[in-house]
Amino acid sequence: MRMFKHRYALIWAITIILWIATVTLQHYRERQGCSANNFIDSTSARLVKIATKVGISKKLWAQEQPNFLLDEVYEELKDILGIMGQQPELDRAEKALESPKSHMSTDVCPEKYIEKKIAKDDPKYIFYRRIGFYQENCTDVPEFHTLLTLVYNFVHYDSKYFQHIPSIFHDVNKLYPNIRIIAAIPDTLTLNQADYKDTTIIKLKKSKAESSIWRNLTDRVQTKYVYIGRNVIKFTWFDRLERLVREIGNLEASVVSGAYRTLVSGVWSNGCEQSTLSNYQLVYRHGYVISMEECLVCHHVQGPFVAKKSLFQEVAVKAGVSSTSAFAIWFLKLKNLDKTVVSCPDAMAIVTDESQQLESTHRQWRDLAFHLQVERIRMNSSYVLEYGCKDAGTTCSTKGIRQVGKALSKCCMKELSNDIKVVMRTCRENGMLCQLNAGTNLGAIKFNSVLPWELDADISVHHSNLTAFDKLKSNFLAKNSGFTWKSYQGHVNLFSSNWKVEVYPHVLVNLSLPNLSRTIIEFDGEYVETALSPGLFGRNLYGKEIYQHVQHWSVIAKKDAWDIYSGHVKQFPRCSTPGHHACLDKFKPDGNLIFKEPIL
């Protein structure tokens, strides 16, 4: 199948083909009469199956989950339309799947691929075969130095790199005479601006936030394009600035980067990352899915890059945070706006060795964690940053965490699961028969934890143990327990800082089979007691399709917990904070993997 620029282009094209096929079938029946009925009936059945797969694929893509149904759907539609002689319509619909056609840049001369071979039988053939891209001469473009400004922020560089800064300025002056440079350096560093051509040097204190410095520098740019020299430590002709500017026009890209290599260790990377932000987790994966004009389409690029000055006015870099967090947030915004970001690895910047990998210090990413309410950031298969409730701003008491239509933060869920485990542990230590009940049992069999939209906890104690359980009041009121206690006629409620645990008597708690121990289930990393057959208990309690999802019964205005599954359409309510990565209405109301780490 041909490549496509936007993920929904394929869905759109298949939807159009489905419509064409349906209309064509109607016309086919009218023309052919009863003799075509068998073919039409079989084809109609195929179209119904295809439509179902398209619907599933829409949901999977909305959740940014991988699926392979559309390749199968597309080929089957092509077969149907081919049989019905609708090739022209198919050709038109297929155009939506093509990589975007290149637009000729009007700012930089075009490139031409030149190959000059020598005889293959020459022993020097492998070494002297002249081949490559060369920029053509043209006169109808602006002078390059009027198009681009190079911006550098050296303020927070390690002092060991300060000696390289003058060389960067001199090398830029040599390779690109008259091109403008704007650079920020620490106020403790002495550099004479007059020693460098077309260079503005701004001295700033290290106490100023990195992202605020970048905003200051980009605001000073007066050219159409700006080069963001992140972590650059040496400038060479490998930077290929014309190539980067050219591809902004050719590919209608918002950001164009190149590869990078580190100064000392020599590690090379194409710098292209894909990203997914979902359910309080941010996942990066190195690689690409689509390429265009020898450039890789990315969500995030690690190296220096070129963009239009106007892009920083349209999508501002967040001030007052670390450079790492600022640009990560900025690239996530570009992704949400469907902006094209590419890395062209034939261009190469030389950067500090600290830039070798996407992972950085815990502190550098903390600003992003707090700003976006992210509790977990995966950099690669083995490097994960974890942020606590305070750092991520996701405590249960934080405004907006416990809202209709939003999943609970991991931090808030952990608080409730800990409360449940404390109660269950206390029961066990005191010889009482307790087990998970109602929605807490449902969460255990579906997620091995609490439901991501839970409002309270339910635990059953054997009816003969209720009086004994009441005597444990002093245990739960101890200073280190964090609970308060309230007794009602027939049950007890335990209150922690943000949660309620309801304890009810139940006659079935001691139900067991001869020679079998109590059934236990993994619950947030600890095994706790539950019903003898928790799956059967949950199914009998709630009825049909219990492994599909609905939010808490009280939220969707049901009369009680047992009313939520029977005959109820499984769907999440509209999110009260549209666009948030934890909005439940962007998830398919089924399955548990979608609530775990996002898959790229």
Disulfide bonds with the S-S distance in Angstrom:
Cys109-Cys138 1.81
Cys272-Cys298 2.13
Cys295-Cys344 1.99
Cys389-Cys411 1.77
Cys396-Cys412 1.90
Cys427-Cys434 2.22
Cys575-Cys583 2.14
